[in-house]
Amino acid sequence: MLTEHYSYFSHRECEYFPCHPGADPENFNCLFCYCPLYLLGPRCGGSFTLLPDGRKDCGGCLYPHRREGYGEIVRRYGEIAGAMPKE
């Protein structure tokens, strides 16, 4: 019987928890601490702003941190792999 406990992890003892201002600490998934969708740029699906130097600022985005976000991100791993540079 699958429990899916692997799809949610909340690291409450992290000195940055929760790392996004205004996030609900009761529903904050730390599993994707570094968002695997970042490299998709504007196709990531999250809410971000662009800094003057062109980098993404994801400070206001909770897409990878929502409890139900695990399945959405895992389904996009093919897209993530396709966006990685080929050597």
Stockholm file with secondary structure:
# STOCKHOLM 1.0

chainA/1-87         MLTEHYSYFSHRECEYFPCHPGADPENFNCLFCYCPLYLLGPRCGGSFTLLPDGRKDCGGCLYPHRREGYGEIVRRYGEIAGAMPKE
#=GR chainA/1-87 SS CCCCGGGCCCCTTSTTSSCSTTCCGGGCCCTTSSCTTGGGGGGSCSCCEECTTSCEECTTCCGGGSTTHHHHHHHTHHHHHHHSCCC
#=GC SS_cons        CCCCGGGCCCCTTSTTSSCSTTCCGGGCCCTTSSCTTGGGGGGSCSCCEECTTSCEECTTCCGGGSTTHHHHHHHTHHHHHHHSCCC
//
